[in-house]
């Protein structure tokens, strides 16, 4: 940690979680993140890094907002 110029409080685990979080925040696909961290499946990556994968959840919510967006002049339920 000293050689990298990081505070000694940082652990390899924290660095790994930060790595996943940064990749996810920049739109790197989950399957690519899984490969980069050495997981054999996306399911493992999702389970271990659930909190770091927020953009995936956010993107899903944003897509649903767009799909079900209320548009003035339309009645509810009308596409």
C-alpha positions, 0 to 999 in steps of 0.5 A: 500500500505504501508503494502505491501511495495509498493509506494503510487502511486500504485493504486488497478487498477494498481495492477490488471492490473499488475496481468493480465499482469503477468499472460498473459506473463506467458502463462495463458489462457485467460479463466483462467485469466477471471475467476481469475479477476471475469469476466463472459466472456473472451470478458470482459477481452479482452476488459478491458485488451487488452493492457495487453494481448500482448502474445496472440497477439504475439503468433498469429502473430508468428504462422502465421509467421511459417505457411507462412514462406518462405523456400529457394528452394520453390516458393512463395505460395508453401507450 
